[in-house]
Amino acid sequence: MASSNHSSVAEFTLQSFSENPQVQIFIFSLFLGLFIVTFTGNSLIVIVISSNPGLHTPMYFFLLNLALMDILSASTVVPKILQNLMTKNTISYGGCIAQIYFLTWCLAAELLLFTAMAYDRYVAICQPLHYSTIMSKAACCLIASAVWAISGTDITIHIILTVRLSFCGPNVIDHFFCEIPPLLPLSCSSTYVNNVMVIMAKMFFAVFNFLLILVSYGFIISSILKIRTKEGKKRAFSTCSSHLVVIAMYYCPTIYIYVAPGLGQTLKEGKVASLFYTIVTPALNPVIYSLRNKDVKIALKKLCPFLGNNRPFGKLI
């Protein structure tokens, strides 16, 4: 009886990457490698920051949260993609809903976290004398809790609205994994409220947060330009460079996905772009944010001495 309330579809069929077995093997190897890098790199970041008191600062606290989000989002999508590459491209109704829940929760949380990290850099550069007071341990915990809670509340509302829909066929999702936008067209019932909520979420999490980041960096750049010494400017810019690179990697595919249809680009290109911020970016974040950071490298070598003594790994970090 419960199933008749929201769905008569037991499973969905996801889009295939390719019908060519050799191409599928290549994609499987690529995604498996990226997943291993993502899981290992971000796990190391969590362990290193948690176990090193010298890294218990606001910047690394937010970085630890980002690493956890990357692990969860990659673990939600990649294992199922790998399974589908080796078997049939299907996912159960419950599995699809679960994938939407955890993936959307992490992606929305990352957008909020980027804004929090931009605010942290703003306070550090524009109000250095008040930094320790404004970005206290309690304040950081409150910000992180708000990030997880707001994004969690948002996706919970979306899921409640989604499970109320009826899915009676067709059951082919025009995507490589489950997301709300490609799932809604398959519904037999009205999705008006769902679409309104999706638009509102995009406006808040993507547009509004992006504007806040631009405002923060507007003040940051203005403050940096007032620094008289070249060394001082260089040091200030270096504290923001990693954050800006990751923001660009995340927002560029996101903007492309929403702008591409209006420019006549194919939906397939948009779906490939979505793989970038769900699979590639989580793998690159540890390298960009942490493994190039002097403090993290020192802590990592203490935790894993062989990384400093072994020649190949020593060169890597």
KEFITOR-121422 format. One record per residue (C-alpha): residue number from 1; residue in three letters; y, z, x. Coordinates in steps of 0.2 Angstrom, whole numbers, padded with zeros to 4 digits. Each point is the difference from the previous one (the first is absolute). Example, Ala and Ser with C-alpha at 12.3 -4.5 7.8 and 13.67 -1.06 7.14 Angstrom:
2
(node 1, ALA, (-0022, 0039, 0062))
(node 2, SER, (0017, -0003, 0006))
This chain:
317
(node 1, MET, (0000, 0000, 0000))
(node 2, ALA, (0012, 0004, 0014))
(node 3, SER, (-0003, -0017, 0008))
(node 4, SER, (0004, -0009, -0016))
(node 5, ASN, (0017, 0008, 0000))
(node 6, HIS, (0006, -0008, 0016))
(node 7, SER, (-0013, -0013, 0006))
(node 8, SER, (-0015, -0010, -0004))
(node 9, VAL, (0000, -0007, 0018))
(node 10, ALA, (-0012, 0009, 0011))
(node 11, GLU, (0006, -0009, 0016))
(node 12, PHE, (0014, -0012, 0007))
(node 13, THR, (-0002, -0014, 0011))
(node 14, LEU, (0012, -0001, 0015))
(node 15, GLN, (0006, -0016, 0009))
(node 16, SER, (-0011, -0006, 0014))
(node 17, PHE, (0009, -0003, 0017))
(node 18, SER, (-0011, -0015, 0004))
(node 19, GLU, (-0017, -0008, -0005))
(node 20, ASN, (-0003, -0005, 0018))
(node 21, PRO, (-0012, 0013, 0008))
(node 22, GLN, (0007, -0002, 0017))
(node 23, VAL, (0018, 0004, -0006))
(node 24, GLN, (-0007, 0015, -0010))
(node 25, ILE, (-0008, 0007, 0016))
(node 26, PHE, (0016, -0003, 0010))
(node 27, ILE, (0010, 0009, -0014))
(node 28, PHE, (-0013, 0014, -0001))
(node 29, SER, (0001, 0003, 0019))
(node 30, LEU, (0019, -0001, 0000))
(node 31, PHE, (0002, 0013, -0015))
(node 32, LEU, (-0013, 0011, 0007))
(node 33, GLY, (0009, 0001, 0017))
(node 34, LEU, (0017, 0003, -0008))
(node 35, PHE, (-0008, 0014, -0011))
(node 36, ILE, (-0008, 0008, 0016))
(node 37, VAL, (0017, -0001, 0008))
(node 38, THR, (0009, 0007, -0015))
(node 39, PHE, (-0012, 0015, -0003))
(node 40, THR, (-0002, 0004, 0019))
(node 41, GLY, (0019, -0002, 0004))
(node 42, ASN, (0006, 0010, -0015))
(node 43, SER, (-0013, 0013, 0002))
(node 44, LEU, (0005, 0003, 0018))
(node 45, ILE, (0018, 0002, -0005))
(node 46, VAL, (-0004, 0013, -0013))
(node 47, ILE, (-0011, 0010, 0012))
(node 48, VAL, (0013, -0002, 0015))
(node 49, ILE, (0015, 0006, -0011))
(node 50, SER, (-0010, 0014, -0009))
(node 51, SER, (-0007, 0007, 0016))
(node 52, ASN, (0016, -0001, 0011))
(node 53, PRO, (0014, 0013, -0004))
(node 54, GLY, (0012, -0011, 0010))
(node 55, LEU, (-0001, -0013, -0013))
(node 56, HIS, (0003, 0011, -0015))
(node 57, THR, (0017, -0008, -0004))
(node 58, PRO, (0006, -0009, -0015))
(node 59, MET, (-0002, -0017, 0007))
(node 60, TYR, (-0018, 0003, 0005))
(node 61, PHE, (-0003, 0009, -0017))
(node 62, PHE, (0005, -0015, -0010))
(node 63, LEU, (-0010, -0011, 0012))
(node 64, LEU, (-0016, 0011, -0003))
(node 65, ASN, (0003, -0003, -0019))
(node 66, LEU, (0001, -0019, 0003))
(node 67, ALA, (-0016, 0000, 0010))
(node 68, LEU, (-0009, 0009, -0014))
(node 69, MET, (0007, -0013, -0012))
(node 70, ASP, (-0006, -0014, 0011))
(node 71, ILE, (-0017, 0007, 0001))
(node 72, LEU, (-0002, 0002, -0019))
(node 73, SER, (0007, -0017, -0005))
(node 74, ALA, (-0011, -0009, 0013))
(node 75, SER, (-0015, 0009, -0005))
(node 76, THR, (0004, -0004, -0018))
(node 77, VAL, (0000, -0019, 0002))
(node 78, VAL, (-0009, -0005, 0016))
(node 79, PRO, (-0017, 0006, -0002))
(node 80, LYS, (-0002, -0008, -0017))
(node 81, ILE, (0007, -0016, 0007))
(node 82, LEU, (-0013, 0000, 0014))
(node 83, GLN, (-0014, 0003, -0013))
(node 84, ASN, (0006, -0014, -0011))
(node 85, LEU, (0000, -0012, 0016))
(node 86, MET, (-0018, 0004, 0002))
(node 87, THR, (-0005, 0000, -0018))
(node 88, LYS, (0007, -0006, -0017))
(node 89, ASN, (0019, 0003, -0003))
(node 90, THR, (-0001, 0013, -0014))
(node 91, ILE, (0007, 0017, -0003))
(node 92, SER, (-0005, 0012, -0014))
(node 93, TYR, (0013, 0004, -0013))
(node 94, GLY, (0001, 0018, 0006))
(node 95, GLY, (0001, -0006, 0018))
(node 96, CYS, (0014, -0011, -0004))
(node 97, ILE, (0010, 0014, -0008))
(node 98, ALA, (-0004, 0012, 0014))
(node 99, GLN, (0006, -0013, 0013))
(node 100, ILE, (0016, -0003, -0010))
(node 101, TYR, (0003, 0018, 0000))
(node 102, PHE, (-0002, 0005, 0018))
(node 103, LEU, (0008, -0016, 0007))
(node 104, THR, (0015, 0000, -0011))
(node 105, TRP, (0002, 0019, 0003))
(node 106, CYS, (0000, -0003, 0019))
(node 107, LEU, (0011, -0016, 0000))
(node 108, ALA, (0013, 0009, -0011))
(node 109, ALA, (0000, 0016, 0010))
(node 110, GLU, (0003, -0011, 0016))
(node 111, LEU, (0015, -0007, -0007))
(node 112, LEU, (0007, 0017, -0004))
(node 113, LEU, (-0005, 0006, 0017))
(node 114, PHE, (0009, -0014, 0009))
(node 115, THR, (0016, 0006, -0010))
(node 116, ALA, (-0003, 0018, 0006))
(node 117, MET, (-0003, -0005, 0018))
(node 118, ALA, (0016, -0010, -0001))
(node 119, TYR, (0009, 0015, -0006))
(node 120, ASP, (-0007, 0010, 0014))
(node 121, ARG, (0007, -0012, 0013))
(node 122, TYR, (0016, 0000, -0009))
(node 123, VAL, (0002, 0019, 0001))
(node 124, ALA, (-0007, 0000, 0018))
(node 125, ILE, (0014, -0013, 0006))
(node 126, CYS, (0014, 0003, -0012))
(node 127, GLN, (-0001, 0019, -0002))
(node 128, PRO, (-0009, 0006, 0016))
(node 129, LEU, (0008, 0017, 0000))
(node 130, HIS, (-0007, 0004, -0017))
(node 131, TYR, (-0017, -0009, 0002))
(node 132, SER, (-0011, 0016, 0002))
(node 133, THR, (0008, 0007, -0015))
(node 134, ILE, (-0001, -0015, -0012))
(node 135, MET, (-0017, -0006, 0006))
(node 136, SER, (-0008, 0018, 0000))
(node 137, LYS, (-0019, 0002, -0002))
(node 138, ALA, (0002, 0005, -0018))
(node 139, ALA, (0011, -0016, -0004))
(node 140, CYS, (-0012, -0011, 0009))
(node 141, CYS, (-0015, 0007, -0010))
(node 142, LEU, (0011, -0002, -0016))
(node 143, ILE, (0004, -0018, 0004))
(node 144, ALA, (-0018, -0004, 0004))
(node 145, SER, (-0006, 0009, -0016))
(node 146, ALA, (0012, -0010, -0011))
(node 147, VAL, (-0005, -0017, 0008))
(node 148, TRP, (-0019, 0003, -0004))
(node 149, ALA, (0005, 0008, -0017))
(node 150, ILE, (0012, -0014, -0006))
(node 151, SER, (-0012, -0014, 0005))
(node 152, GLY, (-0015, 0009, -0007))
(node 153, THR, (0009, 0003, -0017))
(node 154, ASP, (0005, -0018, 0000))
(node 155, ILE, (-0017, -0007, 0002))
(node 156, THR, (-0008, 0012, -0012))
(node 157, ILE, (0012, -0006, -0014))
(node 158, HIS, (-0005, -0018, 0005))
(node 159, ILE, (-0019, 0004, -0001))
(node 160, ILE, (0002, 0009, -0017))
(node 161, LEU, (0008, -0016, -0007))
(node 162, THR, (-0013, -0011, 0009))
(node 163, VAL, (-0015, 0009, -0007))
(node 164, ARG, (0006, -0001, -0017))
(node 165, LEU, (0000, -0020, 0001))
(node 166, SER, (-0015, -0010, -0007))
(node 167, PHE, (-0009, -0012, 0012))
(node 168, CYS, (-0012, -0011, -0009))
(node 169, GLY, (0000, -0015, 0011))
(node 170, PRO, (0004, -0010, 0011))
(node 171, ASN, (-0004, 0012, 0014))
(node 172, VAL, (0006, -0010, 0016))
(node 173, ILE, (0014, 0008, 0009))
(node 174, ASP, (0011, -0012, 0009))
(node 175, HIS, (0001, 0011, 0016))
(node 176, PHE, (-0011, 0006, 0014))
(node 177, PHE, (0001, 0018, -0006))
(node 178, CYS, (0006, 0009, -0015))
(node 179, GLU, (0018, 0003, -0004))
(node 180, ILE, (0009, 0002, -0016))
(node 181, PRO, (0010, -0017, -0001))
(node 182, PRO, (-0016, -0011, 0001))
(node 183, LEU, (-0010, 0011, -0011))
(node 184, LEU, (0012, 0000, -0015))
(node 185, PRO, (-0002, -0018, -0005))
(node 186, LEU, (-0018, 0003, -0003))
(node 187, SER, (0004, 0013, -0014))
(node 188, CYS, (-0004, -0005, -0018))
(node 189, SER, (0013, 0013, -0006))
(node 190, SER, (0019, 0000, 0002))
(node 191, THR, (0006, 0004, 0018))
(node 192, TYR, (0018, 0001, -0004))
(node 193, VAL, (0002, 0018, 0004))
(node 194, ASN, (-0010, -0002, 0016))
(node 195, ASN, (0011, -0014, 0006))
(node 196, VAL, (0016, 0010, -0004))
(node 197, MET, (-0007, 0014, 0011))
(node 198, VAL, (-0005, -0011, 0014))
(node 199, ILE, (0017, -0007, 0001))
(node 200, MET, (0008, 0017, -0001))
(node 201, ALA, (-0012, 0006, 0014))
(node 202, LYS, (0005, -0015, 0011))
(node 203, MET, (0019, 0003, -0003))
(node 204, PHE, (-0002, 0018, 0005))
(node 205, PHE, (-0013, 0000, 0014))
(node 206, ALA, (0005, -0017, 0008))
(node 207, VAL, (0018, -0004, -0004))
(node 208, PHE, (0008, 0017, -0002))
(node 209, ASN, (-0009, 0007, 0016))
(node 210, PHE, (0004, -0015, 0010))
(node 211, LEU, (0019, 0002, -0004))
(node 212, LEU, (-0001, 0018, 0005))
(node 213, ILE, (-0008, -0005, 0016))
(node 214, LEU, (0014, -0013, 0003))
(node 215, VAL, (0013, 0013, -0004))
(node 216, SER, (-0007, 0012, 0012))
(node 217, TYR, (-0001, -0012, 0014))
(node 218, GLY, (0018, -0006, -0004))
(node 219, PHE, (0005, 0018, 0005))
(node 220, ILE, (-0011, 0000, 0015))
(node 221, ILE, (0006, -0016, 0007))
(node 222, SER, (0018, 0005, -0003))
(node 223, SER, (-0003, 0017, 0010))
(node 224, ILE, (-0010, -0009, 0014))
(node 225, LEU, (0014, -0012, 0003))
(node 226, LYS, (0012, 0014, 0002))
(node 227, ILE, (-0010, 0007, 0015))
(node 228, ARG, (0009, -0005, 0016))
(node 229, THR, (-0014, -0001, 0012))
(node 230, LYS, (-0013, -0014, 0001))
(node 231, GLU, (-0014, 0012, 0003))
(node 232, GLY, (0005, 0011, -0015))
(node 233, LYS, (0000, -0015, -0011))
(node 234, LYS, (-0017, -0006, 0007))
(node 235, ARG, (-0008, 0017, -0003))
(node 236, ALA, (0007, 0001, -0017))
(node 237, PHE, (-0006, -0018, -0005))
(node 238, SER, (-0017, 0004, 0008))
(node 239, THR, (-0003, 0014, -0012))
(node 240, CYS, (0002, -0012, -0015))
(node 241, SER, (-0008, -0016, 0007))
(node 242, SER, (-0018, 0005, -0005))
(node 243, HIS, (0005, 0005, -0018))
(node 244, LEU, (0010, -0017, -0002))
(node 245, VAL, (-0015, -0010, 0006))
(node 246, VAL, (-0012, 0008, -0012))
(node 247, ILE, (0012, -0001, -0014))
(node 248, ALA, (0002, -0019, 0003))
(node 249, MET, (-0019, -0002, 0001))
(node 250, TYR, (-0002, 0008, -0017))
(node 251, TYR, (0015, -0007, -0009))
(node 252, CYS, (0000, -0018, 0006))
(node 253, PRO, (-0017, -0004, -0008))
(node 254, THR, (0005, 0010, -0016))
(node 255, ILE, (0016, -0010, -0002))
(node 256, TYR, (-0010, -0016, 0004))
(node 257, ILE, (-0012, 0004, -0014))
(node 258, TYR, (0013, 0003, -0013))
(node 259, VAL, (0012, -0014, 0006))
(node 260, ALA, (-0013, -0013, 0004))
(node 261, PRO, (-0004, -0006, -0018))
(node 262, GLY, (0018, -0003, -0003))
(node 263, LEU, (0001, -0011, 0016))
(node 264, GLY, (-0015, -0010, -0006))
(node 265, GLN, (-0013, 0008, 0012))
(node 266, THR, (-0018, 0001, -0005))
(node 267, LEU, (-0007, 0016, -0007))
(node 268, LYS, (-0014, -0001, 0013))
(node 269, GLU, (0014, 0002, 0014))
(node 270, GLY, (0006, 0016, -0009))
(node 271, LYS, (-0017, 0007, -0001))
(node 272, VAL, (-0003, -0003, 0019))
(node 273, ALA, (0017, 0009, 0003))
(node 274, SER, (-0006, 0015, -0010))
(node 275, LEU, (-0015, 0001, 0012))
(node 276, PHE, (0013, 0003, 0014))
(node 277, TYR, (0007, 0016, -0006))
(node 278, THR, (-0017, 0007, -0007))
(node 279, ILE, (-0010, -0005, 0016))
(node 280, VAL, (0010, -0005, 0015))
(node 281, THR, (0015, 0012, -0001))
(node 282, PRO, (-0011, 0016, -0001))
(node 283, ALA, (-0009, -0007, 0016))
(node 284, LEU, (0017, -0003, 0009))
(node 285, ASN, (0009, 0016, -0005))
(node 286, PRO, (-0009, 0011, 0013))
(node 287, VAL, (0004, -0012, 0014))
(node 288, ILE, (0018, -0003, -0005))
(node 289, TYR, (0005, 0018, -0005))
(node 290, SER, (-0011, 0011, 0011))
(node 291, LEU, (-0009, -0008, 0015))
(node 292, ARG, (0016, -0007, 0007))
(node 293, ASN, (0008, 0018, -0002))
(node 294, LYS, (0000, 0010, 0016))
(node 295, ASP, (-0003, 0017, -0008))
(node 296, VAL, (-0015, -0007, -0010))
(node 297, LYS, (-0007, -0008, 0016))
(node 298, ILE, (0001, 0016, 0010))
(node 299, ALA, (-0008, 0010, -0015))
(node 300, LEU, (-0014, -0014, -0002))
(node 301, LYS, (-0004, 0000, 0018))
(node 302, LYS, (-0002, 0019, 0000))
(node 303, LEU, (-0012, -0002, -0016))
(node 304, CYS, (-0009, -0014, 0008))
(node 305, PRO, (0001, 0001, 0019))
(node 306, PHE, (-0011, -0016, 0002))
(node 307, LEU, (0015, -0010, -0007))
(node 308, GLY, (0010, 0004, 0015))
(node 309, ASN, (-0013, -0001, 0013))
(node 310, ASN, (-0009, -0016, -0005))
(node 311, ARG, (0009, -0015, 0006))
(node 312, PRO, (0000, -0011, -0016))
(node 313, PHE, (0004, 0014, -0012))
(node 314, GLY, (0013, 0007, 0012))
(node 315, LYS, (0009, -0017, 0000))
(node 316, LEU, (-0001, 0000, -0019))
(node 317, ILE, (0009, 0016, -0003))
